[in-house]
Amino acid sequence: MKQLTMIATLLVAACSPSANEPAANQTEKPAAREKPADVPSLAGEWSVTALGGKPLQQVFPMTASITADKATVHSECVTFAWSYTQDGNIVAFSPMSTGHCGRNQTTNENEIERALKGANIALFSKEGREVQLSGNGGTATLTRR
């Protein structure tokens, strides 16, 4: 009889939840959700490193200076300026002015003009050190300087 009691006790213990398992009528607490990382600001100094996913084809560098509400792109003697808004990853650019010198715009200058004019999303990577501005005008990739 003693053996039967011991076997019954062992069987009950084997079927009972361990300290790490919830009982059958209990539910596990959902894991705490991590707060999404804040989206970086576009404000800062940037190098334009790619247009349409391809490196720049021109000899001289193209840079961007972005403040809280204005983006300016310099490419040798051509300067573009846009006012813009940023709400998280959503952006909107409005052309303000273009300054030219005595030459035609390069293909890359035409591409950056179209890309920013049509950009509606900013996708950040590399901990905010790179951003792709995309929309119906194409894609411009900028890297922080």
MODELLER restraints for C-alpha pairs under 7 A, 6 or more apart:
rsr = mdl.restraints
at = mdl.atoms
rsr.add(forms.Gaussian(group=physical.xy_distance, feature=features.Distance(at['CA:17:A'], at['CA:23:A']), mean=5.74, stdev=0.5))
rsr.add(forms.Gaussian(group=physical.xy_distance, feature=features.Distance(at['CA:22:A'], at['CA:28:A']), mean=6.46, stdev=0.5))
rsr.add(forms.Gaussian(group=physical.xy_distance, feature=features.Distance(at['CA:39:A'], at['CA:88:A']), mean=5.51, stdev=0.5))
rsr.add(forms.Gaussian(group=physical.xy_distance, feature=features.Distance(at['CA:39:A'], at['CA:89:A']), mean=6.73, stdev=0.5))
rsr.add(forms.Gaussian(group=physical.xy_distance, feature=features.Distance(at['CA:40:A'], at['CA:128:A']), mean=5.83, stdev=0.5))
rsr.add(forms.Gaussian(group=physical.xy_distance, feature=features.Distance(at['CA:42:A'], at['CA:66:A']), mean=6.51, stdev=0.5))
rsr.add(forms.Gaussian(group=physical.xy_distance, feature=features.Distance(at['CA:43:A'], at['CA:66:A']), mean=4.66, stdev=0.5))
rsr.add(forms.Gaussian(group=physical.xy_distance, feature=features.Distance(at['CA:43:A'], at['CA:67:A']), mean=4.68, stdev=0.5))
rsr.add(forms.Gaussian(group=physical.xy_distance, feature=features.Distance(at['CA:43:A'], at['CA:68:A']), mean=5.70, stdev=0.5))
rsr.add(forms.Gaussian(group=physical.xy_distance, feature=features.Distance(at['CA:44:A'], at['CA:65:A']), mean=6.04, stdev=0.5))
rsr.add(forms.Gaussian(group=physical.xy_distance, feature=features.Distance(at['CA:44:A'], at['CA:66:A']), mean=5.22, stdev=0.5))
rsr.add(forms.Gaussian(group=physical.xy_distance, feature=features.Distance(at['CA:44:A'], at['CA:67:A']), mean=6.45, stdev=0.5))
rsr.add(forms.Gaussian(group=physical.xy_distance, feature=features.Distance(at['CA:45:A'], at['CA:64:A']), mean=6.00, stdev=0.5))
rsr.add(forms.Gaussian(group=physical.xy_distance, feature=features.Distance(at['CA:45:A'], at['CA:65:A']), mean=4.79, stdev=0.5))
rsr.add(forms.Gaussian(group=physical.xy_distance, feature=features.Distance(at['CA:45:A'], at['CA:66:A']), mean=6.40, stdev=0.5))
rsr.add(forms.Gaussian(group=physical.xy_distance, feature=features.Distance(at['CA:45:A'], at['CA:144:A']), mean=5.86, stdev=0.5))
rsr.add(forms.Gaussian(group=physical.xy_distance, feature=features.Distance(at['CA:45:A'], at['CA:145:A']), mean=5.61, stdev=0.5))
rsr.add(forms.Gaussian(group=physical.xy_distance, feature=features.Distance(at['CA:46:A'], at['CA:63:A']), mean=5.70, stdev=0.5))
rsr.add(forms.Gaussian(group=physical.xy_distance, feature=features.Distance(at['CA:46:A'], at['CA:64:A']), mean=4.93, stdev=0.5))
rsr.add(forms.Gaussian(group=physical.xy_distance, feature=features.Distance(at['CA:46:A'], at['CA:65:A']), mean=6.29, stdev=0.5))
rsr.add(forms.Gaussian(group=physical.xy_distance, feature=features.Distance(at['CA:46:A'], at['CA:142:A']), mean=5.84, stdev=0.5))
rsr.add(forms.Gaussian(group=physical.xy_distance, feature=features.Distance(at['CA:46:A'], at['CA:143:A']), mean=5.32, stdev=0.5))
rsr.add(forms.Gaussian(group=physical.xy_distance, feature=features.Distance(at['CA:46:A'], at['CA:144:A']), mean=4.32, stdev=0.5))
rsr.add(forms.Gaussian(group=physical.xy_distance, feature=features.Distance(at['CA:46:A'], at['CA:145:A']), mean=5.15, stdev=0.5))
rsr.add(forms.Gaussian(group=physical.xy_distance, feature=features.Distance(at['CA:47:A'], at['CA:62:A']), mean=6.12, stdev=0.5))
rsr.add(forms.Gaussian(group=physical.xy_distance, feature=features.Distance(at['CA:47:A'], at['CA:63:A']), mean=4.38, stdev=0.5))
rsr.add(forms.Gaussian(group=physical.xy_distance, feature=features.Distance(at['CA:47:A'], at['CA:64:A']), mean=6.04, stdev=0.5))
rsr.add(forms.Gaussian(group=physical.xy_distance, feature=features.Distance(at['CA:47:A'], at['CA:142:A']), mean=5.47, stdev=0.5))
rsr.add(forms.Gaussian(group=physical.xy_distance, feature=features.Distance(at['CA:47:A'], at['CA:143:A']), mean=5.24, stdev=0.5))
rsr.add(forms.Gaussian(group=physical.xy_distance, feature=features.Distance(at['CA:47:A'], at['CA:144:A']), mean=6.29, stdev=0.5))
rsr.add(forms.Gaussian(group=physical.xy_distance, feature=features.Distance(at['CA:47:A'], at['CA:145:A']), mean=6.29, stdev=0.5))
rsr.add(forms.Gaussian(group=physical.xy_distance, feature=features.Distance(at['CA:48:A'], at['CA:62:A']), mean=5.42, stdev=0.5))
rsr.add(forms.Gaussian(group=physical.xy_distance, feature=features.Distance(at['CA:48:A'], at['CA:63:A']), mean=5.52, stdev=0.5))
rsr.add(forms.Gaussian(group=physical.xy_distance, feature=features.Distance(at['CA:48:A'], at['CA:64:A']), mean=6.85, stdev=0.5))
rsr.add(forms.Gaussian(group=physical.xy_distance, feature=features.Distance(at['CA:48:A'], at['CA:141:A']), mean=5.99, stdev=0.5))
rsr.add(forms.Gaussian(group=physical.xy_distance, feature=features.Distance(at['CA:48:A'], at['CA:142:A']), mean=4.48, stdev=0.5))
rsr.add(forms.Gaussian(group=physical.xy_distance, feature=features.Distance(at['CA:48:A'], at['CA:143:A']), mean=6.50, stdev=0.5))
rsr.add(forms.Gaussian(group=physical.xy_distance, feature=features.Distance(at['CA:49:A'], at['CA:55:A']), mean=5.92, stdev=0.5))
rsr.add(forms.Gaussian(group=physical.xy_distance, feature=features.Distance(at['CA:49:A'], at['CA:56:A']), mean=6.38, stdev=0.5))
rsr.add(forms.Gaussian(group=physical.xy_distance, feature=features.Distance(at['CA:49:A'], at['CA:141:A']), mean=5.68, stdev=0.5))
rsr.add(forms.Gaussian(group=physical.xy_distance, feature=features.Distance(at['CA:49:A'], at['CA:142:A']), mean=5.58, stdev=0.5))
rsr.add(forms.Gaussian(group=physical.xy_distance, feature=features.Distance(at['CA:49:A'], at['CA:143:A']), mean=6.55, stdev=0.5))
rsr.add(forms.Gaussian(group=physical.xy_distance, feature=features.Distance(at['CA:50:A'], at['CA:56:A']), mean=5.49, stdev=0.5))
rsr.add(forms.Gaussian(group=physical.xy_distance, feature=features.Distance(at['CA:50:A'], at['CA:140:A']), mean=5.93, stdev=0.5))
rsr.add(forms.Gaussian(group=physical.xy_distance, feature=features.Distance(at['CA:50:A'], at['CA:141:A']), mean=4.95, stdev=0.5))
rsr.add(forms.Gaussian(group=physical.xy_distance, feature=features.Distance(at['CA:51:A'], at['CA:111:A']), mean=6.76, stdev=0.5))
rsr.add(forms.Gaussian(group=physical.xy_distance, feature=features.Distance(at['CA:51:A'], at['CA:112:A']), mean=6.95, stdev=0.5))
rsr.add(forms.Gaussian(group=physical.xy_distance, feature=features.Distance(at['CA:51:A'], at['CA:139:A']), mean=5.77, stdev=0.5))
rsr.add(forms.Gaussian(group=physical.xy_distance, feature=features.Distance(at['CA:51:A'], at['CA:140:A']), mean=4.60, stdev=0.5))
rsr.add(forms.Gaussian(group=physical.xy_distance, feature=features.Distance(at['CA:51:A'], at['CA:141:A']), mean=6.22, stdev=0.5))
rsr.add(forms.Gaussian(group=physical.xy_distance, feature=features.Distance(at['CA:52:A'], at['CA:138:A']), mean=5.91, stdev=0.5))
rsr.add(forms.Gaussian(group=physical.xy_distance, feature=features.Distance(at['CA:52:A'], at['CA:139:A']), mean=4.90, stdev=0.5))
rsr.add(forms.Gaussian(group=physical.xy_distance, feature=features.Distance(at['CA:52:A'], at['CA:140:A']), mean=6.32, stdev=0.5))
rsr.add(forms.Gaussian(group=physical.xy_distance, feature=features.Distance(at['CA:53:A'], at['CA:139:A']), mean=6.90, stdev=0.5))
rsr.add(forms.Gaussian(group=physical.xy_distance, feature=features.Distance(at['CA:56:A'], at['CA:108:A']), mean=6.53, stdev=0.5))
rsr.add(forms.Gaussian(group=physical.xy_distance, feature=features.Distance(at['CA:57:A'], at['CA:108:A']), mean=6.90, stdev=0.5))
rsr.add(forms.Gaussian(group=physical.xy_distance, feature=features.Distance(at['CA:58:A'], at['CA:108:A']), mean=6.92, stdev=0.5))
rsr.add(forms.Gaussian(group=physical.xy_distance, feature=features.Distance(at['CA:60:A'], at['CA:76:A']), mean=6.37, stdev=0.5))
rsr.add(forms.Gaussian(group=physical.xy_distance, feature=features.Distance(at['CA:61:A'], at['CA:75:A']), mean=6.35, stdev=0.5))
rsr.add(forms.Gaussian(group=physical.xy_distance, feature=features.Distance(at['CA:62:A'], at['CA:73:A']), mean=6.95, stdev=0.5))
rsr.add(forms.Gaussian(group=physical.xy_distance, feature=features.Distance(at['CA:62:A'], at['CA:74:A']), mean=5.69, stdev=0.5))
rsr.add(forms.Gaussian(group=physical.xy_distance, feature=features.Distance(at['CA:62:A'], at['CA:75:A']), mean=4.57, stdev=0.5))
rsr.add(forms.Gaussian(group=physical.xy_distance, feature=features.Distance(at['CA:63:A'], at['CA:73:A']), mean=5.61, stdev=0.5))
rsr.add(forms.Gaussian(group=physical.xy_distance, feature=features.Distance(at['CA:63:A'], at['CA:74:A']), mean=5.33, stdev=0.5))
rsr.add(forms.Gaussian(group=physical.xy_distance, feature=features.Distance(at['CA:63:A'], at['CA:75:A']), mean=6.68, stdev=0.5))
rsr.add(forms.Gaussian(group=physical.xy_distance, feature=features.Distance(at['CA:64:A'], at['CA:71:A']), mean=6.86, stdev=0.5))
rsr.add(forms.Gaussian(group=physical.xy_distance, feature=features.Distance(at['CA:64:A'], at['CA:72:A']), mean=5.50, stdev=0.5))
rsr.add(forms.Gaussian(group=physical.xy_distance, feature=features.Distance(at['CA:64:A'], at['CA:73:A']), mean=4.27, stdev=0.5))
rsr.add(forms.Gaussian(group=physical.xy_distance, feature=features.Distance(at['CA:64:A'], at['CA:74:A']), mean=6.26, stdev=0.5))
rsr.add(forms.Gaussian(group=physical.xy_distance, feature=features.Distance(at['CA:65:A'], at['CA:71:A']), mean=5.92, stdev=0.5))
rsr.add(forms.Gaussian(group=physical.xy_distance, feature=features.Distance(at['CA:65:A'], at['CA:72:A']), mean=5.25, stdev=0.5))
rsr.add(forms.Gaussian(group=physical.xy_distance, feature=features.Distance(at['CA:65:A'], at['CA:73:A']), mean=6.47, stdev=0.5))
rsr.add(forms.Gaussian(group=physical.xy_distance, feature=features.Distance(at['CA:66:A'], at['CA:72:A']), mean=6.24, stdev=0.5))
rsr.add(forms.Gaussian(group=physical.xy_distance, feature=features.Distance(at['CA:69:A'], at['CA:83:A']), mean=5.64, stdev=0.5))
rsr.add(forms.Gaussian(group=physical.xy_distance, feature=features.Distance(at['CA:69:A'], at['CA:84:A']), mean=5.26, stdev=0.5))
rsr.add(forms.Gaussian(group=physical.xy_distance, feature=features.Distance(at['CA:69:A'], at['CA:85:A']), mean=6.15, stdev=0.5))
rsr.add(forms.Gaussian(group=physical.xy_distance, feature=features.Distance(at['CA:70:A'], at['CA:82:A']), mean=5.71, stdev=0.5))
rsr.add(forms.Gaussian(group=physical.xy_distance, feature=features.Distance(at['CA:70:A'], at['CA:83:A']), mean=4.41, stdev=0.5))
rsr.add(forms.Gaussian(group=physical.xy_distance, feature=features.Distance(at['CA:70:A'], at['CA:84:A']), mean=5.76, stdev=0.5))
rsr.add(forms.Gaussian(group=physical.xy_distance, feature=features.Distance(at['CA:71:A'], at['CA:81:A']), mean=5.70, stdev=0.5))
rsr.add(forms.Gaussian(group=physical.xy_distance, feature=features.Distance(at['CA:71:A'], at['CA:82:A']), mean=5.21, stdev=0.5))
rsr.add(forms.Gaussian(group=physical.xy_distance, feature=features.Distance(at['CA:71:A'], at['CA:83:A']), mean=6.24, stdev=0.5))
rsr.add(forms.Gaussian(group=physical.xy_distance, feature=features.Distance(at['CA:71:A'], at['CA:84:A']), mean=6.97, stdev=0.5))
rsr.add(forms.Gaussian(group=physical.xy_distance, feature=features.Distance(at['CA:72:A'], at['CA:79:A']), mean=6.90, stdev=0.5))
rsr.add(forms.Gaussian(group=physical.xy_distance, feature=features.Distance(at['CA:72:A'], at['CA:80:A']), mean=5.56, stdev=0.5))
rsr.add(forms.Gaussian(group=physical.xy_distance, feature=features.Distance(at['CA:72:A'], at['CA:81:A']), mean=4.40, stdev=0.5))
rsr.add(forms.Gaussian(group=physical.xy_distance, feature=features.Distance(at['CA:72:A'], at['CA:82:A']), mean=6.46, stdev=0.5))
rsr.add(forms.Gaussian(group=physical.xy_distance, feature=features.Distance(at['CA:73:A'], at['CA:79:A']), mean=5.62, stdev=0.5))
rsr.add(forms.Gaussian(group=physical.xy_distance, feature=features.Distance(at['CA:73:A'], at['CA:80:A']), mean=5.16, stdev=0.5))
rsr.add(forms.Gaussian(group=physical.xy_distance, feature=features.Distance(at['CA:73:A'], at['CA:81:A']), mean=6.52, stdev=0.5))
rsr.add(forms.Gaussian(group=physical.xy_distance, feature=features.Distance(at['CA:74:A'], at['CA:80:A']), mean=6.70, stdev=0.5))
rsr.add(forms.Gaussian(group=physical.xy_distance, feature=features.Distance(at['CA:77:A'], at['CA:100:A']), mean=6.25, stdev=0.5))
rsr.add(forms.Gaussian(group=physical.xy_distance, feature=features.Distance(at['CA:77:A'], at['CA:101:A']), mean=5.57, stdev=0.5))
rsr.add(forms.Gaussian(group=physical.xy_distance, feature=features.Distance(at['CA:78:A'], at['CA:99:A']), mean=5.45, stdev=0.5))
rsr.add(forms.Gaussian(group=physical.xy_distance, feature=features.Distance(at['CA:78:A'], at['CA:100:A']), mean=4.73, stdev=0.5))
rsr.add(forms.Gaussian(group=physical.xy_distance, feature=features.Distance(at['CA:78:A'], at['CA:101:A']), mean=6.39, stdev=0.5))
rsr.add(forms.Gaussian(group=physical.xy_distance, feature=features.Distance(at['CA:79:A'], at['CA:98:A']), mean=5.56, stdev=0.5))
rsr.add(forms.Gaussian(group=physical.xy_distance, feature=features.Distance(at['CA:79:A'], at['CA:99:A']), mean=4.88, stdev=0.5))
rsr.add(forms.Gaussian(group=physical.xy_distance, feature=features.Distance(at['CA:79:A'], at['CA:100:A']), mean=6.74, stdev=0.5))
rsr.add(forms.Gaussian(group=physical.xy_distance, feature=features.Distance(at['CA:80:A'], at['CA:97:A']), mean=5.96, stdev=0.5))
rsr.add(forms.Gaussian(group=physical.xy_distance, feature=features.Distance(at['CA:80:A'], at['CA:98:A']), mean=4.47, stdev=0.5))
rsr.add(forms.Gaussian(group=physical.xy_distance, feature=features.Distance(at['CA:80:A'], at['CA:99:A']), mean=6.45, stdev=0.5))
rsr.add(forms.Gaussian(group=physical.xy_distance, feature=features.Distance(at['CA:81:A'], at['CA:95:A']), mean=6.23, stdev=0.5))
rsr.add(forms.Gaussian(group=physical.xy_distance, feature=features.Distance(at['CA:81:A'], at['CA:96:A']), mean=5.32, stdev=0.5))
rsr.add(forms.Gaussian(group=physical.xy_distance, feature=features.Distance(at['CA:81:A'], at['CA:97:A']), mean=5.20, stdev=0.5))
rsr.add(forms.Gaussian(group=physical.xy_distance, feature=features.Distance(at['CA:81:A'], at['CA:98:A']), mean=6.29, stdev=0.5))
rsr.add(forms.Gaussian(group=physical.xy_distance, feature=features.Distance(at['CA:82:A'], at['CA:93:A']), mean=5.93, stdev=0.5))
rsr.add(forms.Gaussian(group=physical.xy_distance, feature=features.Distance(at['CA:82:A'], at['CA:94:A']), mean=5.22, stdev=0.5))
rsr.add(forms.Gaussian(group=physical.xy_distance, feature=features.Distance(at['CA:82:A'], at['CA:95:A']), mean=4.33, stdev=0.5))
rsr.add(forms.Gaussian(group=physical.xy_distance, feature=features.Distance(at['CA:82:A'], at['CA:96:A']), mean=4.84, stdev=0.5))
rsr.add(forms.Gaussian(group=physical.xy_distance, feature=features.Distance(at['CA:83:A'], at['CA:93:A']), mean=5.80, stdev=0.5))
rsr.add(forms.Gaussian(group=physical.xy_distance, feature=features.Distance(at['CA:83:A'], at['CA:94:A']), mean=5.28, stdev=0.5))
rsr.add(forms.Gaussian(group=physical.xy_distance, feature=features.Distance(at['CA:83:A'], at['CA:95:A']), mean=6.51, stdev=0.5))
rsr.add(forms.Gaussian(group=physical.xy_distance, feature=features.Distance(at['CA:83:A'], at['CA:96:A']), mean=6.43, stdev=0.5))
rsr.add(forms.Gaussian(group=physical.xy_distance, feature=features.Distance(at['CA:84:A'], at['CA:91:A']), mean=6.98, stdev=0.5))
rsr.add(forms.Gaussian(group=physical.xy_distance, feature=features.Distance(at['CA:84:A'], at['CA:92:A']), mean=5.42, stdev=0.5))
rsr.add(forms.Gaussian(group=physical.xy_distance, feature=features.Distance(at['CA:84:A'], at['CA:93:A']), mean=4.33, stdev=0.5))
rsr.add(forms.Gaussian(group=physical.xy_distance, feature=features.Distance(at['CA:84:A'], at['CA:94:A']), mean=6.11, stdev=0.5))
rsr.add(forms.Gaussian(group=physical.xy_distance, feature=features.Distance(at['CA:85:A'], at['CA:91:A']), mean=5.53, stdev=0.5))
rsr.add(forms.Gaussian(group=physical.xy_distance, feature=features.Distance(at['CA:85:A'], at['CA:92:A']), mean=5.44, stdev=0.5))
rsr.add(forms.Gaussian(group=physical.xy_distance, feature=features.Distance(at['CA:85:A'], at['CA:93:A']), mean=6.82, stdev=0.5))
rsr.add(forms.Gaussian(group=physical.xy_distance, feature=features.Distance(at['CA:86:A'], at['CA:92:A']), mean=6.86, stdev=0.5))
rsr.add(forms.Gaussian(group=physical.xy_distance, feature=features.Distance(at['CA:89:A'], at['CA:121:A']), mean=5.50, stdev=0.5))
rsr.add(forms.Gaussian(group=physical.xy_distance, feature=features.Distance(at['CA:89:A'], at['CA:122:A']), mean=4.91, stdev=0.5))
rsr.add(forms.Gaussian(group=physical.xy_distance, feature=features.Distance(at['CA:89:A'], at['CA:123:A']), mean=6.41, stdev=0.5))
rsr.add(forms.Gaussian(group=physical.xy_distance, feature=features.Distance(at['CA:90:A'], at['CA:120:A']), mean=5.73, stdev=0.5))
rsr.add(forms.Gaussian(group=physical.xy_distance, feature=features.Distance(at['CA:90:A'], at['CA:121:A']), mean=4.70, stdev=0.5))
rsr.add(forms.Gaussian(group=physical.xy_distance, feature=features.Distance(at['CA:90:A'], at['CA:122:A']), mean=6.28, stdev=0.5))
rsr.add(forms.Gaussian(group=physical.xy_distance, feature=features.Distance(at['CA:91:A'], at['CA:119:A']), mean=6.75, stdev=0.5))
rsr.add(forms.Gaussian(group=physical.xy_distance, feature=features.Distance(at['CA:91:A'], at['CA:120:A']), mean=4.69, stdev=0.5))
rsr.add(forms.Gaussian(group=physical.xy_distance, feature=features.Distance(at['CA:91:A'], at['CA:121:A']), mean=5.33, stdev=0.5))
rsr.add(forms.Gaussian(group=physical.xy_distance, feature=features.Distance(at['CA:91:A'], at['CA:122:A']), mean=6.49, stdev=0.5))
rsr.add(forms.Gaussian(group=physical.xy_distance, feature=features.Distance(at['CA:92:A'], at['CA:119:A']), mean=6.29, stdev=0.5))
rsr.add(forms.Gaussian(group=physical.xy_distance, feature=features.Distance(at['CA:92:A'], at['CA:120:A']), mean=5.28, stdev=0.5))
rsr.add(forms.Gaussian(group=physical.xy_distance, feature=features.Distance(at['CA:93:A'], at['CA:116:A']), mean=6.26, stdev=0.5))
rsr.add(forms.Gaussian(group=physical.xy_distance, feature=features.Distance(at['CA:93:A'], at['CA:117:A']), mean=5.60, stdev=0.5))
rsr.add(forms.Gaussian(group=physical.xy_distance, feature=features.Distance(at['CA:93:A'], at['CA:119:A']), mean=6.75, stdev=0.5))
rsr.add(forms.Gaussian(group=physical.xy_distance, feature=features.Distance(at['CA:94:A'], at['CA:117:A']), mean=6.35, stdev=0.5))
rsr.add(forms.Gaussian(group=physical.xy_distance, feature=features.Distance(at['CA:95:A'], at['CA:117:A']), mean=6.68, stdev=0.5))
rsr.add(forms.Gaussian(group=physical.xy_distance, feature=features.Distance(at['CA:112:A'], at['CA:140:A']), mean=6.54, stdev=0.5))
rsr.add(forms.Gaussian(group=physical.xy_distance, feature=features.Distance(at['CA:114:A'], at['CA:137:A']), mean=4.94, stdev=0.5))
rsr.add(forms.Gaussian(group=physical.xy_distance, feature=features.Distance(at['CA:114:A'], at['CA:138:A']), mean=6.97, stdev=0.5))
rsr.add(forms.Gaussian(group=physical.xy_distance, feature=features.Distance(at['CA:115:A'], at['CA:134:A']), mean=6.79, stdev=0.5))
rsr.add(forms.Gaussian(group=physical.xy_distance, feature=features.Distance(at['CA:115:A'], at['CA:135:A']), mean=6.98, stdev=0.5))
rsr.add(forms.Gaussian(group=physical.xy_distance, feature=features.Distance(at['CA:115:A'], at['CA:137:A']), mean=4.37, stdev=0.5))
rsr.add(forms.Gaussian(group=physical.xy_distance, feature=features.Distance(at['CA:115:A'], at['CA:138:A']), mean=4.75, stdev=0.5))
rsr.add(forms.Gaussian(group=physical.xy_distance, feature=features.Distance(at['CA:115:A'], at['CA:139:A']), mean=5.57, stdev=0.5))
rsr.add(forms.Gaussian(group=physical.xy_distance, feature=features.Distance(at['CA:115:A'], at['CA:140:A']), mean=6.08, stdev=0.5))
rsr.add(forms.Gaussian(group=physical.xy_distance, feature=features.Distance(at['CA:117:A'], at['CA:137:A']), mean=6.76, stdev=0.5))
rsr.add(forms.Gaussian(group=physical.xy_distance, feature=features.Distance(at['CA:118:A'], at['CA:135:A']), mean=5.16, stdev=0.5))
rsr.add(forms.Gaussian(group=physical.xy_distance, feature=features.Distance(at['CA:118:A'], at['CA:136:A']), mean=5.14, stdev=0.5))
rsr.add(forms.Gaussian(group=physical.xy_distance, feature=features.Distance(at['CA:118:A'], at['CA:137:A']), mean=4.47, stdev=0.5))
rsr.add(forms.Gaussian(group=physical.xy_distance, feature=features.Distance(at['CA:119:A'], at['CA:133:A']), mean=5.70, stdev=0.5))
rsr.add(forms.Gaussian(group=physical.xy_distance, feature=features.Distance(at['CA:119:A'], at['CA:134:A']), mean=4.75, stdev=0.5))
rsr.add(forms.Gaussian(group=physical.xy_distance, feature=features.Distance(at['CA:119:A'], at['CA:135:A']), mean=4.14, stdev=0.5))
rsr.add(forms.Gaussian(group=physical.xy_distance, feature=features.Distance(at['CA:119:A'], at['CA:136:A']), mean=6.68, stdev=0.5))
rsr.add(forms.Gaussian(group=physical.xy_distance, feature=features.Distance(at['CA:119:A'], at['CA:137:A']), mean=6.54, stdev=0.5))
rsr.add(forms.Gaussian(group=physical.xy_distance, feature=features.Distance(at['CA:120:A'], at['CA:134:A']), mean=6.17, stdev=0.5))
rsr.add(forms.Gaussian(group=physical.xy_distance, feature=features.Distance(at['CA:120:A'], at['CA:135:A']), mean=5.20, stdev=0.5))
rsr.add(forms.Gaussian(group=physical.xy_distance, feature=features.Distance(at['CA:121:A'], at['CA:133:A']), mean=5.81, stdev=0.5))
rsr.add(forms.Gaussian(group=physical.xy_distance, feature=features.Distance(at['CA:121:A'], at['CA:134:A']), mean=5.45, stdev=0.5))
rsr.add(forms.Gaussian(group=physical.xy_distance, feature=features.Distance(at['CA:121:A'], at['CA:135:A']), mean=6.53, stdev=0.5))
rsr.add(forms.Gaussian(group=physical.xy_distance, feature=features.Distance(at['CA:122:A'], at['CA:131:A']), mean=6.25, stdev=0.5))
rsr.add(forms.Gaussian(group=physical.xy_distance, feature=features.Distance(at['CA:122:A'], at['CA:132:A']), mean=5.64, stdev=0.5))
rsr.add(forms.Gaussian(group=physical.xy_distance, feature=features.Distance(at['CA:122:A'], at['CA:133:A']), mean=4.68, stdev=0.5))
rsr.add(forms.Gaussian(group=physical.xy_distance, feature=features.Distance(at['CA:122:A'], at['CA:134:A']), mean=6.57, stdev=0.5))
rsr.add(forms.Gaussian(group=physical.xy_distance, feature=features.Distance(at['CA:123:A'], at['CA:131:A']), mean=5.42, stdev=0.5))
rsr.add(forms.Gaussian(group=physical.xy_distance, feature=features.Distance(at['CA:123:A'], at['CA:132:A']), mean=5.15, stdev=0.5))
rsr.add(forms.Gaussian(group=physical.xy_distance, feature=features.Distance(at['CA:123:A'], at['CA:133:A']), mean=6.60, stdev=0.5))
rsr.add(forms.Gaussian(group=physical.xy_distance, feature=features.Distance(at['CA:124:A'], at['CA:130:A']), mean=5.72, stdev=0.5))
rsr.add(forms.Gaussian(group=physical.xy_distance, feature=features.Distance(at['CA:124:A'], at['CA:131:A']), mean=4.31, stdev=0.5))
rsr.add(forms.Gaussian(group=physical.xy_distance, feature=features.Distance(at['CA:124:A'], at['CA:132:A']), mean=6.50, stdev=0.5))
rsr.add(forms.Gaussian(group=physical.xy_distance, feature=features.Distance(at['CA:125:A'], at['CA:131:A']), mean=6.15, stdev=0.5))
rsr.add(forms.Gaussian(group=physical.xy_distance, feature=features.Distance(at['CA:129:A'], at['CA:143:A']), mean=5.77, stdev=0.5))
rsr.add(forms.Gaussian(group=physical.xy_distance, feature=features.Distance(at['CA:129:A'], at['CA:144:A']), mean=5.15, stdev=0.5))
rsr.add(forms.Gaussian(group=physical.xy_distance, feature=features.Distance(at['CA:130:A'], at['CA:142:A']), mean=5.66, stdev=0.5))
rsr.add(forms.Gaussian(group=physical.xy_distance, feature=features.Distance(at['CA:130:A'], at['CA:143:A']), mean=4.44, stdev=0.5))
rsr.add(forms.Gaussian(group=physical.xy_distance, feature=features.Distance(at['CA:130:A'], at['CA:144:A']), mean=6.25, stdev=0.5))
rsr.add(forms.Gaussian(group=physical.xy_distance, feature=features.Distance(at['CA:131:A'], at['CA:141:A']), mean=5.74, stdev=0.5))
rsr.add(forms.Gaussian(group=physical.xy_distance, feature=features.Distance(at['CA:131:A'], at['CA:142:A']), mean=5.37, stdev=0.5))
rsr.add(forms.Gaussian(group=physical.xy_distance, feature=features.Distance(at['CA:131:A'], at['CA:143:A']), mean=6.63, stdev=0.5))
rsr.add(forms.Gaussian(group=physical.xy_distance, feature=features.Distance(at['CA:132:A'], at['CA:139:A']), mean=6.43, stdev=0.5))
rsr.add(forms.Gaussian(group=physical.xy_distance, feature=features.Distance(at['CA:132:A'], at['CA:140:A']), mean=5.61, stdev=0.5))
rsr.add(forms.Gaussian(group=physical.xy_distance, feature=features.Distance(at['CA:132:A'], at['CA:141:A']), mean=4.45, stdev=0.5))
rsr.add(forms.Gaussian(group=physical.xy_distance, feature=features.Distance(at['CA:132:A'], at['CA:142:A']), mean=6.46, stdev=0.5))
rsr.add(forms.Gaussian(group=physical.xy_distance, feature=features.Distance(at['CA:133:A'], at['CA:139:A']), mean=5.56, stdev=0.5))
rsr.add(forms.Gaussian(group=physical.xy_distance, feature=features.Distance(at['CA:133:A'], at['CA:140:A']), mean=5.22, stdev=0.5))
rsr.add(forms.Gaussian(group=physical.xy_distance, feature=features.Distance(at['CA:133:A'], at['CA:141:A']), mean=6.42, stdev=0.5))
rsr.add(forms.Gaussian(group=physical.xy_distance, feature=features.Distance(at['CA:134:A'], at['CA:140:A']), mean=6.62, stdev=0.5))
